């Protein structure tokens, strides 16, 4: 899968304290990429848009 055009952003649900950050690329057609911001060249999880929306809706917001 070609993720070279992915525009990564820090997830609004990430905990910036302690470096526990997840980056999300949701600008690609048909897929949403998720990676660890501490390892930008590491593995990427790929979700379909509907699966990603379901996941985000199920994760409670923590402030």
N, CA, C, O and CB atoms as a CASP TS submission, in Angstrom:
PFRMAT TS
TARGET T0000
AUTHOR 0000-0000-0000
METHOD Language model
MODEL 1
PARENT N/A
ATOM      1  N   UNK     1       0.854  -1.177   0.000  1.00  0.00           N
ATOM      2  CA  UNK     1       0.000   0.000   0.000  1.00  0.00           C
ATOM      3  C   UNK     1       0.898   1.237   0.000  1.00  0.00           C
ATOM      4  O   UNK     1       1.848   1.326   0.778  1.00  0.00           O
ATOM      5  CB  UNK     1      -0.971  -0.001   1.231  1.00  0.00           C
ATOM      6  N   UNK     2       0.592   2.172  -0.864  1.00  0.00           N
ATOM      7  CA  UNK     2       1.379   3.393  -0.985  1.00  0.00           C
ATOM      8  C   UNK     2       0.828   4.461  -0.039  1.00  0.00           C
ATOM      9  O   UNK     2      -0.264   4.990  -0.246  1.00  0.00           O
ATOM     10  CB  UNK     2       1.377   3.904  -2.447  1.00  0.00           C
ATOM     11  N   UNK     3       1.597   4.764   0.992  1.00  0.00           N
ATOM     12  CA  UNK     3       1.204   5.810   1.942  1.00  0.00           C
ATOM     13  C   UNK     3       2.073   7.057   1.790  1.00  0.00           C
ATOM     14  O   UNK     3       2.117   7.898   2.687  1.00  0.00           O
ATOM     15  CB  UNK     3       1.295   5.284   3.379  1.00  0.00           C
ATOM     16  N   UNK     4       2.766   7.176   0.652  1.00  0.00           N
ATOM     17  CA  UNK     4       3.701   8.288   0.464  1.00  0.00           C
ATOM     18  C   UNK     4       3.011   9.653   0.441  1.00  0.00           C
ATOM     19  O   UNK     4       3.654  10.662   0.732  1.00  0.00           O
ATOM     20  CB  UNK     4       4.471   8.093  -0.822  1.00  0.00           C
ATOM     21  N   UNK     5       1.743   9.711   0.111  1.00  0.00           N
ATOM     22  CA  UNK     5       1.020  10.985   0.080  1.00  0.00           C
ATOM     23  C   UNK     5       0.230  11.236   1.374  1.00  0.00           C
ATOM     24  O   UNK     5      -0.547  12.188   1.455  1.00  0.00           O
ATOM     25  CB  UNK     5       0.073  11.014  -1.118  1.00  0.00           C
ATOM     26  N   UNK     6       0.427  10.398   2.358  1.00  0.00           N
ATOM     27  CA  UNK     6      -0.288  10.567   3.634  1.00  0.00           C
ATOM     28  C   UNK     6       0.138  11.862   4.306  1.00  0.00           C
ATOM     29  O   UNK     6       1.326  12.179   4.371  1.00  0.00           O
ATOM     30  CB  UNK     6      -0.029   9.366   4.577  1.00  0.00           C
ATOM     31  N   UNK     7      -0.835  12.602   4.802  1.00  0.00           N
ATOM     32  CA  UNK     7      -0.567  13.797   5.608  1.00  0.00           C
ATOM     33  C   UNK     7      -0.869  13.417   7.052  1.00  0.00           C
ATOM     34  O   UNK     7      -2.028  13.258   7.435  1.00  0.00           O
ATOM     35  CB  UNK     7      -1.437  15.049   5.134  1.00  0.00           C
ATOM     36  N   UNK     8       0.176  13.276   7.839  1.00  0.00           N
ATOM     37  CA  UNK     8       0.050  12.810   9.215  1.00  0.00           C
ATOM     38  C   UNK     8      -0.234  13.979  10.149  1.00  0.00           C
ATOM     39  O   UNK     8       0.336  15.060  10.000  1.00  0.00           O
ATOM     40  CB  UNK     8       1.323  12.072   9.655  1.00  0.00           C
ATOM     41  N   UNK     9      -1.109  13.754  11.098  1.00  0.00           N
ATOM     42  CA  UNK     9      -1.422  14.745  12.147  1.00  0.00           C
ATOM     43  C   UNK     9      -1.549  14.004  13.458  1.00  0.00           C
ATOM     44  O   UNK     9      -1.913  12.828  13.491  1.00  0.00           O
ATOM     45  CB  UNK     9      -2.742  15.548  11.825  1.00  0.00           C
ATOM     46  N   UNK    10      -1.248  14.700  14.535  1.00  0.00           N
ATOM     47  CA  UNK    10      -1.404  14.080  15.849  1.00  0.00           C
ATOM     48  C   UNK    10      -2.885  13.924  16.142  1.00  0.00           C
ATOM     49  O   UNK    10      -3.660  14.863  15.959  1.00  0.00           O
ATOM     50  CB  UNK    10      -0.706  14.918  16.957  1.00  0.00           C
ATOM     51  N   UNK    11      -3.275  12.758  16.591  1.00  0.00           N
ATOM     52  CA  UNK    11      -4.668  12.509  16.933  1.00  0.00           C
ATOM     53  C   UNK    11      -5.084  13.404  18.098  1.00  0.00           C
ATOM     54  O   UNK    11      -4.318  13.603  19.041  1.00  0.00           O
ATOM     55  CB  UNK    11      -4.888  11.021  17.285  1.00  0.00           C
ATOM     56  N   UNK    12      -6.285  13.933  18.026  1.00  0.00           N
ATOM     57  CA  UNK    12      -6.802  14.761  19.128  1.00  0.00           C
ATOM     58  C   UNK    12      -7.023  13.932  20.383  1.00  0.00           C
ATOM     59  O   UNK    12      -7.209  14.486  21.467  1.00  0.00           O
ATOM     60  CB  UNK    12      -8.113  15.443  18.719  1.00  0.00           C
ATOM     61  N   UNK    13      -7.004  12.616  20.251  1.00  0.00           N
ATOM     62  CA  UNK    13      -7.200  11.735  21.397  1.00  0.00           C
ATOM     63  C   UNK    13      -5.883  11.242  21.990  1.00  0.00           C
ATOM     64  O   UNK    13      -5.881  10.435  22.920  1.00  0.00           O
ATOM     65  CB  UNK    13      -8.049  10.554  20.996  1.00  0.00           C
ATOM     66  N   UNK    14      -4.770  11.724  21.455  1.00  0.00           N
ATOM     67  CA  UNK    14      -3.465  11.316  21.975  1.00  0.00           C
ATOM     68  C   UNK    14      -3.164  12.042  23.271  1.00  0.00           C
ATOM     69  O   UNK    14      -3.656  13.142  23.525  1.00  0.00           O
ATOM     70  CB  UNK    14      -2.358  11.586  20.945  1.00  0.00           C
ATOM     71  N   UNK    15      -2.352  11.404  24.073  1.00  0.00           N
ATOM     72  CA  UNK    15      -1.884  11.994  25.317  1.00  0.00           C
ATOM     73  C   UNK    15      -0.501  12.560  25.046  1.00  0.00           C
ATOM     74  O   UNK    15       0.467  11.807  24.948  1.00  0.00           O
ATOM     75  CB  UNK    15      -1.863  10.947  26.492  1.00  0.00           C
ATOM     76  N   UNK    16      -0.395  13.881  24.923  1.00  0.00           N
ATOM     77  CA  UNK    16       0.896  14.483  24.603  1.00  0.00           C
ATOM     78  C   UNK    16       1.872  14.406  25.763  1.00  0.00           C
ATOM     79  O   UNK    16       3.081  14.485  25.545  1.00  0.00           O
ATOM     80  CB  UNK    16       0.709  15.922  24.194  1.00  0.00           C
ATOM     81  N   UNK    17       1.395  14.256  26.976  1.00  0.00           N
ATOM     82  CA  UNK    17       2.275  14.103  28.130  1.00  0.00           C
ATOM     83  C   UNK    17       2.907  12.720  28.091  1.00  0.00           C
ATOM     84  O   UNK    17       2.210  11.714  27.963  1.00  0.00           O
ATOM     85  CB  UNK    17       1.500  14.319  29.459  1.00  0.00           C
ATOM     86  N   UNK    18       4.196  12.676  28.198  1.00  0.00           N
ATOM     87  CA  UNK    18       4.875  11.389  28.212  1.00  0.00           C
ATOM     88  C   UNK    18       5.146  10.823  26.836  1.00  0.00           C
ATOM     89  O   UNK    18       5.642   9.702  26.718  1.00  0.00           O
ATOM     90  CB  UNK    18       4.079  10.418  28.984  1.00  0.00           C
ATOM     91  N   UNK    19       4.831  11.577  25.784  1.00  0.00           N
ATOM     92  CA  UNK    19       5.137  11.135  24.435  1.00  0.00           C
ATOM     93  C   UNK    19       4.248  10.037  23.888  1.00  0.00           C
ATOM     94  O   UNK    19       4.605   9.400  22.897  1.00  0.00           O
ATOM     95  CB  UNK    19       6.514  10.682  24.388  1.00  0.00           C
ATOM     96  N   UNK    20       3.101   9.797  24.504  1.00  0.00           N
ATOM     97  CA  UNK    20       2.181   8.761  24.010  1.00  0.00           C
ATOM     98  C   UNK    20       1.297   9.345  22.922  1.00  0.00           C
ATOM     99  O   UNK    20       0.133   9.666  23.159  1.00  0.00           O
ATOM    100  CB  UNK    20       1.310   8.185  25.164  1.00  0.00           C
ATOM    101  N   UNK    21       1.859   9.482  21.725  1.00  0.00           N
ATOM    102  CA  UNK    21       1.137  10.143  20.644  1.00  0.00           C
ATOM    103  C   UNK    21       0.882   9.194  19.483  1.00  0.00           C
ATOM    104  O   UNK    21       1.745   8.414  19.079  1.00  0.00           O
ATOM    105  CB  UNK    21       1.911  11.359  20.160  1.00  0.00           C
ATOM    106  N   UNK    22      -0.308   9.288  18.975  1.00  0.00           N
ATOM    107  CA  UNK    22      -0.702   8.540  17.792  1.00  0.00           C
ATOM    108  C   UNK    22      -0.918   9.554  16.685  1.00  0.00           C
ATOM    109  O   UNK    22      -1.533  10.597  16.902  1.00  0.00           O
ATOM    110  CB  UNK    22      -1.991   7.673  18.046  1.00  0.00           C
ATOM    111  N   UNK    23      -0.408   9.246  15.492  1.00  0.00           N
ATOM    112  CA  UNK    23      -0.646  10.089  14.340  1.00  0.00           C
ATOM    113  C   UNK    23      -1.607   9.391  13.397  1.00  0.00           C
ATOM    114  O   UNK    23      -1.585   8.170  13.245  1.00  0.00           O
ATOM    115  CB  UNK    23       0.671  10.431  13.626  1.00  0.00           C
ATOM    116  N   UNK    24      -2.451  10.196  12.768  1.00  0.00           N
ATOM    117  CA  UNK    24      -3.482   9.679  11.882  1.00  0.00           C
ATOM    118  C   UNK    24      -3.345  10.361  10.522  1.00  0.00           C
ATOM    119  O   UNK    24      -3.110  11.566  10.441  1.00  0.00           O
ATOM    120  CB  UNK    24      -4.905   9.906  12.484  1.00  0.00           C
ATOM    121  N   UNK    25      -3.492   9.586   9.473  1.00  0.00           N
ATOM    122  CA  UNK    25      -3.551  10.126   8.114  1.00  0.00           C
ATOM    123  C   UNK    25      -4.915   9.749   7.548  1.00  0.00           C
ATOM    124  O   UNK    25      -5.171   8.587   7.229  1.00  0.00           O
ATOM    125  CB  UNK    25      -2.369   9.577   7.206  1.00  0.00           C
ATOM    126  N   UNK    26      -5.782  10.746   7.428  1.00  0.00           N
ATOM    127  CA  UNK    26      -7.124  10.468   6.934  1.00  0.00           C
ATOM    128  C   UNK    26      -7.414  11.197   5.624  1.00  0.00           C
ATOM    129  O   UNK    26      -8.570  11.428   5.272  1.00  0.00           O
ATOM    130  CB  UNK    26      -8.152  10.858   7.978  1.00  0.00           C
ATOM    131  N   UNK    27      -6.352  11.553   4.911  1.00  0.00           N
ATOM    132  CA  UNK    27      -6.516  12.256   3.643  1.00  0.00           C
ATOM    133  C   UNK    27      -6.486  11.331   2.425  1.00  0.00           C
ATOM    134  O   UNK    27      -6.661  11.791   1.297  1.00  0.00           O
ATOM    135  CB  UNK    27      -5.443  13.293   3.505  1.00  0.00           C
ATOM    136  N   UNK    28      -6.269  10.056   2.637  1.00  0.00           N
ATOM    137  CA  UNK    28      -6.167   9.111   1.524  1.00  0.00           C
ATOM    138  C   UNK    28      -7.532   8.507   1.207  1.00  0.00           C
ATOM    139  O   UNK    28      -8.363   8.330   2.098  1.00  0.00           O
ATOM    140  CB  UNK    28      -5.153   7.995   1.852  1.00  0.00           C
ATOM    141  N   UNK    29      -7.752   8.201  -0.039  1.00  0.00           N
ATOM    142  CA  UNK    29      -9.019   7.621  -0.468  1.00  0.00           C
ATOM    143  C   UNK    29      -9.140   6.173  -0.001  1.00  0.00           C
ATOM    144  O   UNK    29      -8.310   5.333  -0.350  1.00  0.00           O
ATOM    145  CB  UNK    29      -9.154   7.700  -1.992  1.00  0.00           C
ATOM    146  N   UNK    30     -10.163   5.886   0.780  1.00  0.00           N
ATOM    147  CA  UNK    30     -10.488   4.513   1.152  1.00  0.00           C
ATOM    148  C   UNK    30      -9.726   3.924   2.316  1.00  0.00           C
ATOM    149  O   UNK    30      -9.995   2.786   2.702  1.00  0.00           O
ATOM    150  CB  UNK    30     -10.281   3.666   0.012  1.00  0.00           C
ATOM    151  N   UNK    31      -8.775   4.657   2.897  1.00  0.00           N
ATOM    152  CA  UNK    31      -8.014   4.125   4.029  1.00  0.00           C
ATOM    153  C   UNK    31      -7.700   5.231   5.029  1.00  0.00           C
ATOM    154  O   UNK    31      -7.630   6.409   4.679  1.00  0.00           O
ATOM    155  CB  UNK    31      -6.711   3.460   3.542  1.00  0.00           C
ATOM    156  N   UNK    32      -7.515   4.826   6.273  1.00  0.00           N
ATOM    157  CA  UNK    32      -7.034   5.703   7.332  1.00  0.00           C
ATOM    158  C   UNK    32      -5.817   5.022   7.936  1.00  0.00           C
ATOM    159  O   UNK    32      -5.896   3.883   8.397  1.00  0.00           O
ATOM    160  CB  UNK    32      -8.149   5.987   8.420  1.00  0.00           C
ATOM    161  N   UNK    33      -4.690   5.729   7.931  1.00  0.00           N
ATOM    162  CA  UNK    33      -3.468   5.182   8.507  1.00  0.00           C
ATOM    163  C   UNK    33      -3.271   5.668   9.928  1.00  0.00           C
ATOM    164  O   UNK    33      -3.629   6.798  10.262  1.00  0.00           O
ATOM    165  CB  UNK    33      -2.265   5.553   7.656  1.00  0.00           C
ATOM    166  N   UNK    34      -2.701   4.817  10.759  1.00  0.00           N
ATOM    167  CA  UNK    34      -2.423   5.153  12.159  1.00  0.00           C
ATOM    168  C   UNK    34      -1.013   4.669  12.471  1.00  0.00           C
ATOM    169  O   UNK    34      -0.652   3.534  12.160  1.00  0.00           O
ATOM    170  CB  UNK    34      -3.483   4.507  13.140  1.00  0.00           C
ATOM    171  N   UNK    35      -0.211   5.552  13.097  1.00  0.00           N
ATOM    172  CA  UNK    35       1.153   5.179  13.453  1.00  0.00           C
ATOM    173  C   UNK    35       1.558   5.810  14.770  1.00  0.00           C
ATOM    174  O   UNK    35       0.909   6.733  15.261  1.00  0.00           O
ATOM    175  CB  UNK    35       2.126   5.589  12.354  1.00  0.00           C
ATOM    176  N   UNK    36       2.633   5.301  15.329  1.00  0.00           N
ATOM    177  CA  UNK    36       3.233   5.833  16.550  1.00  0.00           C
ATOM    178  C   UNK    36       4.109   7.014  16.168  1.00  0.00           C
ATOM    179  O   UNK    36       5.015   6.864  15.347  1.00  0.00           O
ATOM    180  CB  UNK    36       4.060   4.738  17.308  1.00  0.00           C
ATOM    181  N   UNK    37       3.863   8.185  16.742  1.00  0.00           N
ATOM    182  CA  UNK    37       4.634   9.369  16.375  1.00  0.00           C
ATOM    183  C   UNK    37       6.111   9.238  16.728  1.00  0.00           C
ATOM    184  O   UNK    37       6.952   9.908  16.130  1.00  0.00           O
ATOM    185  CB  UNK    37       4.057  10.588  17.054  1.00  0.00           C
ATOM    186  N   UNK    38       6.432   8.388  17.686  1.00  0.00           N
ATOM    187  CA  UNK    38       7.834   8.196  18.072  1.00  0.00           C
ATOM    188  C   UNK    38       8.581   7.325  17.067  1.00  0.00           C
ATOM    189  O   UNK    38       9.807   7.229  17.128  1.00  0.00           O
ATOM    190  CB  UNK    38       7.919   7.568  19.464  1.00  0.00           C
ATOM    191  N   UNK    39       7.866   6.693  16.148  1.00  0.00           N
ATOM    192  CA  UNK    39       8.476   5.791  15.169  1.00  0.00           C
ATOM    193  C   UNK    39       7.842   6.030  13.795  1.00  0.00           C
ATOM    194  O   UNK    39       7.138   5.161  13.280  1.00  0.00           O
ATOM    195  CB  UNK    39       8.306   4.299  15.603  1.00  0.00           C
ATOM    196  N   UNK    40       8.089   7.214  13.193  1.00  0.00           N
ATOM    197  CA  UNK    40       7.407   7.548  11.940  1.00  0.00           C
ATOM    198  C   UNK    40       7.762   6.658  10.758  1.00  0.00           C
ATOM    199  O   UNK    40       7.028   6.640   9.770  1.00  0.00           O
ATOM    200  CB  UNK    40       7.707   8.948  11.583  1.00  0.00           C
ATOM    201  N   UNK    41       8.845   5.935  10.829  1.00  0.00           N
ATOM    202  CA  UNK    41       9.185   5.015   9.740  1.00  0.00           C
ATOM    203  C   UNK    41       8.799   3.579  10.078  1.00  0.00           C
ATOM    204  O   UNK    41       9.081   2.657   9.312  1.00  0.00           O
ATOM    205  CB  UNK    41      10.678   5.090   9.429  1.00  0.00           C
ATOM    206  N   UNK    42       8.155   3.394  11.225  1.00  0.00           N
ATOM    207  CA  UNK    42       7.747   2.059  11.669  1.00  0.00           C
ATOM    208  C   UNK    42       6.443   1.616  11.036  1.00  0.00           C
ATOM    209  O   UNK    42       5.980   2.205  10.059  1.00  0.00           O
ATOM    210  CB  UNK    42       7.612   2.029  13.173  1.00  0.00           C
ATOM    211  N   UNK    43       5.864   0.583  11.595  1.00  0.00           N
ATOM    212  CA  UNK    43       4.641   0.015  11.024  1.00  0.00           C
ATOM    213  C   UNK    43       3.451   0.979  11.108  1.00  0.00           C
ATOM    214  O   UNK    43       3.386   1.849  11.976  1.00  0.00           O
ATOM    215  CB  UNK    43       4.296  -1.284  11.735  1.00  0.00           C
ATOM    216  N   UNK    44       2.527   0.790  10.183  1.00  0.00           N
ATOM    217  CA  UNK    44       1.305   1.594  10.113  1.00  0.00           C
ATOM    218  C   UNK    44       0.123   0.638  10.132  1.00  0.00           C
ATOM    219  O   UNK    44       0.095  -0.342   9.388  1.00  0.00           O
ATOM    220  CB  UNK    44       1.279   2.505   8.829  1.00  0.00           C
ATOM    221  N   UNK    45      -0.838   0.923  10.975  1.00  0.00           N
ATOM    222  CA  UNK    45      -2.107   0.197  10.934  1.00  0.00           C
ATOM    223  C   UNK    45      -2.994   0.899   9.920  1.00  0.00           C
ATOM    224  O   UNK    45      -3.017   2.128   9.857  1.00  0.00           O
ATOM    225  CB  UNK    45      -2.795   0.135  12.354  1.00  0.00           C
ATOM    226  N   UNK    46      -3.715   0.133   9.135  1.00  0.00           N
ATOM    227  CA  UNK    46      -4.579   0.710   8.109  1.00  0.00           C
ATOM    228  C   UNK    46      -6.009   0.222   8.341  1.00  0.00           C
ATOM    229  O   UNK    46      -6.263  -0.974   8.488  1.00  0.00           O
ATOM    230  CB  UNK    46      -4.083   0.329   6.675  1.00  0.00           C
ATOM    231  N   UNK    47      -6.924   1.175   8.369  1.00  0.00           N
ATOM    232  CA  UNK    47      -8.343   0.896   8.593  1.00  0.00           C
ATOM    233  C   UNK    47      -9.147   1.419   7.414  1.00  0.00           C
ATOM    234  O   UNK    47      -8.732   2.363   6.742  1.00  0.00           O
ATOM    235  CB  UNK    47      -8.837   1.535   9.921  1.00  0.00           C
ATOM    236  N   UNK    48     -10.284   0.814   7.168  1.00  0.00           N
ATOM    237  CA  UNK    48     -11.262   1.402   6.265  1.00  0.00           C
ATOM    238  C   UNK    48     -11.926   2.564   6.979  1.00  0.00           C
ATOM    239  O   UNK    48     -11.988   2.561   8.208  1.00  0.00           O
ATOM    240  CB  UNK    48     -12.315   0.352   5.801  1.00  0.00           C
ATOM    241  N   UNK    49     -12.423   3.556   6.258  1.00  0.00           N
ATOM    242  CA  UNK    49     -13.037   4.719   6.900  1.00  0.00           C
ATOM    243  C   UNK    49     -14.176   4.376   7.868  1.00  0.00           C
ATOM    244  O   UNK    49     -14.267   4.974   8.939  1.00  0.00           O
ATOM    245  CB  UNK    49     -13.554   5.644   5.847  1.00  0.00           C
ATOM    246  N   UNK    50     -15.033   3.435   7.514  1.00  0.00           N
ATOM    247  CA  UNK    50     -16.150   3.071   8.397  1.00  0.00           C
ATOM    248  C   UNK    50     -15.636   2.417   9.675  1.00  0.00           C
ATOM    249  O   UNK    50     -16.137   2.704  10.762  1.00  0.00           O
ATOM    250  CB  UNK    50     -17.128   2.121   7.673  1.00  0.00           C
ATOM    251  N   UNK    51     -14.650   1.548   9.556  1.00  0.00           N
ATOM    252  CA  UNK    51     -14.073   0.905  10.744  1.00  0.00           C
ATOM    253  C   UNK    51     -13.413   1.943  11.632  1.00  0.00           C
ATOM    254  O   UNK    51     -13.515   1.860  12.856  1.00  0.00           O
ATOM    255  CB  UNK    51     -13.051  -0.180  10.342  1.00  0.00           C
ATOM    256  N   UNK    52     -12.734   2.926  11.036  1.00  0.00           N
ATOM    257  CA  UNK    52     -12.077   3.973  11.827  1.00  0.00           C
ATOM    258  C   UNK    52     -13.109   4.814  12.577  1.00  0.00           C
ATOM    259  O   UNK    52     -12.923   5.109  13.758  1.00  0.00           O
ATOM    260  CB  UNK    52     -11.215   4.876  10.918  1.00  0.00           C
ATOM    261  N   UNK    53     -14.192   5.200  11.907  1.00  0.00           N
ATOM    262  CA  UNK    53     -15.250   5.980  12.576  1.00  0.00           C
ATOM    263  C   UNK    53     -15.841   5.198  13.747  1.00  0.00           C
ATOM    264  O   UNK    53     -16.095   5.769  14.808  1.00  0.00           O
ATOM    265  CB  UNK    53     -16.368   6.355  11.572  1.00  0.00           C
ATOM    266  N   UNK    54     -16.059   3.909  13.562  1.00  0.00           N
ATOM    267  CA  UNK    54     -16.588   3.067  14.632  1.00  0.00           C
ATOM    268  C   UNK    54     -15.618   3.007  15.803  1.00  0.00           C
ATOM    269  O   UNK    54     -16.032   3.110  16.958  1.00  0.00           O
ATOM    270  CB  UNK    54     -16.875   1.654  14.112  1.00  0.00           C
ATOM    271  N   UNK    55     -14.325   2.842  15.514  1.00  0.00           N
ATOM    272  CA  UNK    55     -13.310   2.800  16.566  1.00  0.00           C
ATOM    273  C   UNK    55     -13.269   4.114  17.341  1.00  0.00           C
ATOM    274  O   UNK    55     -13.301   4.107  18.571  1.00  0.00           O
ATOM    275  CB  UNK    55     -11.930   2.499  15.967  1.00  0.00           C
ATOM    276  N   UNK    56     -13.199   5.235  16.635  1.00  0.00           N
ATOM    277  CA  UNK    56     -13.112   6.546  17.299  1.00  0.00           C
ATOM    278  C   UNK    56     -14.348   6.802  18.150  1.00  0.00           C
ATOM    279  O   UNK    56     -14.239   7.352  19.246  1.00  0.00           O
ATOM    280  CB  UNK    56     -12.944   7.674  16.258  1.00  0.00           C
ATOM    281  N   UNK    57     -15.509   6.416  17.666  1.00  0.00           N
ATOM    282  CA  UNK    57     -16.742   6.616  18.426  1.00  0.00           C
ATOM    283  C   UNK    57     -16.754   5.771  19.709  1.00  0.00           C
ATOM    284  O   UNK    57     -17.392   6.141  20.695  1.00  0.00           O
ATOM    285  CB  UNK    57     -17.960   6.269  17.557  1.00  0.00           C
ATOM    286  N   UNK    58     -16.054   4.651  19.689  1.00  0.00           N
ATOM    287  CA  UNK    58     -16.051   3.755  20.848  1.00  0.00           C
ATOM    288  C   UNK    58     -15.000   4.128  21.897  1.00  0.00           C
ATOM    289  O   UNK    58     -15.070   3.658  23.032  1.00  0.00           O
ATOM    290  CB  UNK    58     -15.818   2.334  20.390  1.00  0.00           C
ATOM    291  N   UNK    59     -14.029   4.967  21.530  1.00  0.00           N
ATOM    292  CA  UNK    59     -12.968   5.350  22.471  1.00  0.00           C
ATOM    293  C   UNK    59     -13.455   6.544  23.281  1.00  0.00           C
ATOM    294  O   UNK    59     -13.806   7.581  22.719  1.00  0.00           O
ATOM    295  CB  UNK    59     -11.628   5.691  21.720  1.00  0.00           C
ATOM    296  N   UNK    60     -13.476   6.396  24.602  1.00  0.00           N
ATOM    297  CA  UNK    60     -13.934   7.524  25.425  1.00  0.00           C
ATOM    298  C   UNK    60     -12.928   8.665  25.385  1.00  0.00           C
ATOM    299  O   UNK    60     -11.718   8.439  25.347  1.00  0.00           O
ATOM    300  CB  UNK    60     -14.165   7.076  26.880  1.00  0.00           C
ATOM    301  N   UNK    61     -13.435   9.883  25.395  1.00  0.00           N
ATOM    302  CA  UNK    61     -12.571  11.070  25.415  1.00  0.00           C
ATOM    303  C   UNK    61     -12.023  11.253  26.827  1.00  0.00           C
ATOM    304  O   UNK    61     -12.780  11.280  27.797  1.00  0.00           O
ATOM    305  CB  UNK    61     -13.352  12.348  24.949  1.00  0.00           C
ATOM    306  N   UNK    62     -10.709  11.380  26.932  1.00  0.00           N
ATOM    307  CA  UNK    62     -10.063  11.623  28.222  1.00  0.00           C
ATOM    308  C   UNK    62      -9.342  12.950  28.146  1.00  0.00           C
ATOM    309  O   UNK    62      -8.584  13.198  27.208  1.00  0.00           O
ATOM    310  CB  UNK    62      -9.078  10.473  28.599  1.00  0.00           C
ATOM    311  N   UNK    63      -9.569  13.787  29.109  1.00  0.00           N
ATOM    312  CA  UNK    63      -8.893  15.091  29.146  1.00  0.00           C
ATOM    313  C   UNK    63      -7.864  15.121  30.222  1.00  0.00           C
ATOM    314  O   UNK    63      -7.192  16.136  30.406  1.00  0.00           O
ATOM    315  CB  UNK    63      -9.882  16.218  29.356  1.00  0.00           C
TER
END
